[in-house]
Amino acid sequence: MEDLLDIKEDLTFTVSEIFKIPPENINANRINDGNMNYVFKFCSDEIKNSMIIKKSVNYIPCLGKNYYLSSDRILVEIEFYNFLNKHLQMFSPKIFKYSKLNKFIIMEYLHEHETLTRLSLKTDHINFGKIGQFLAHMIFLTQDKYGKSKLMGHQQKIFQDNNLKNLHIDYIFNYPYEEHETNNYGLHLVKEVELIQNNKYLLDEIKKLKVKYINDTESLIHGDFHLGSVMSNLNDSIKIIDHEFCCFGPSSFDIGVFIAHIIVILVVPGQDRLKVLEFLNDFWNGFKDQFSILEDNLKTSSELQQYFDKLWFESIKFCGCEIMRRIIGASNFPVFNFTDIKMDESELLLIKFGQDLVQNTKSYQLPLDLVNGVKF
């Protein structure tokens, strides 16, 4: 608590210095949506709009000081925002100030926006097609195979050297499949987790995914692309946030992770299965349509279809992996924090479904197959 108050005081002083406002006229409140960093909302009568300050420290706030993590991770996020603002500005909040030395970013407070974690539970008016278009643009603009990557040299190095990729390797591909102190699951899952951790075929498939994640540098990936990393309003404005895991990796990783977080909406009481199917279809079709436009004259229609088929099935495997690691590991699905669900029943259903996605991937040819696969 003392550290939190010190951070709040330091950031208040920073805002005071930058914007020439007396510190006593500034109100600061912590926003608790983040696991990896400290995020505060600052407002004052002397500032027209509220601001967000994101501050990284040398540990993981959601796990505690014993879990060291270099604060340099915010340098990755800064460079990703620089990339967005140059090439995909419509998807970025306004950045007012950042400090590579003091490890903070000051950006606009998106007061009319909400994360999709919250918004997806309240409305079906979300432009998931536009989110698919964003991924298509990012993949196309950063892939190296045509020698046309839009990333500058120093940006490529920062993303290549992102140490958070090693964190993902452990928390996504290693720890959930062994006995580890950060795993966090209930007694109702003990037998199922034991089966998973002794399933040789499943573990071999997870190992293949890990190798692909480590070695495949197809394009830039967001690295933590879930419903909480996307903000929207009812006017179809889409903003992408929380880029500290950004690195080079397989394009299918972001797609699979995002699909996993859409699917989980199915276990929330009162949610419409047709709505979830529409979300999935719009996202996948938005991606394919935009990528096809960007790749025009570079791939034949047959080559594009082969690419999409391969990408889809790889994404489904990563989707299954994401579902299992969220249920077993340190950080559960964010949507669970905002709903009253039957945790025992829902988690058991999802963890079985995640296994099937990895082991019987070819059974899931379409988004409809995914929705039908979550059986109550």
Number of C-alpha atoms within 10 A of each C-alpha: 6 7 8 12 10 11 16 19 13 12 20 22 17 17 20 16 12 9 10 11 18 14 16 10 13 17 14 19 12 16 13 11 13 16 12 19 23 22 22 23 18 22 19 17 11 12 12 8 13 17 23 22 25 22 22 23 21 15 17 19 19 15 14 9 12 10 11 13 18 13 19 19 23 26 24 24 22 22 21 25 24 16 18 17 16 12 15 15 14 15 21 21 19 17 16 12 13 18 13 13 8 14 17 25 22 21 19 17 18 17 10 11 18 18 20 24 23 17 19 21 17 10 12 14 15 21 19 24 21 20 22 23 20 22 24 22 17 21 19 23 18 20 19 16 10 9 8 11 17 17 19 10 9 10 18 17 12 18 25 17 13 19 18 20 20 12 14 18 15 14 19 23 23 19 19 24 25 14 12 13 9 14 19 15 18 12 9 13 17 12 10 13 23 13 13 20 15 12 12 11 12 18 18 12 15 22 14 13 20 20 13 15 22 16 12 13 17 18 21 27 25 26 22 19 24 22 23 23 18 19 25 23 19 14 11 14 15 25 22 22 20 21 22 26 23 24 25 25 23 24 26 24 27 21 26 25 24 25 27 27 23 21 22 20 22 22 23 18 12 9 15 15 17 12 16 21 20 17 22 25 17 20 24 22 16 22 23 20 14 19 22 19 11 15 14 11 9 12 13 12 13 9 11 17 14 12 12 18 13 12 17 22 21 21 26 28 26 29 26 26 27 24 29 27 24 24 24 23 22 19 17 17 19 18 21 16 12 11 14 10 15 12 14 13 13 17 24 16 15 24 23 17 19 25 19 18 23 25 18 12 17 13 13 18 13 14 21 16 12 20 19 12 16 18 11 9
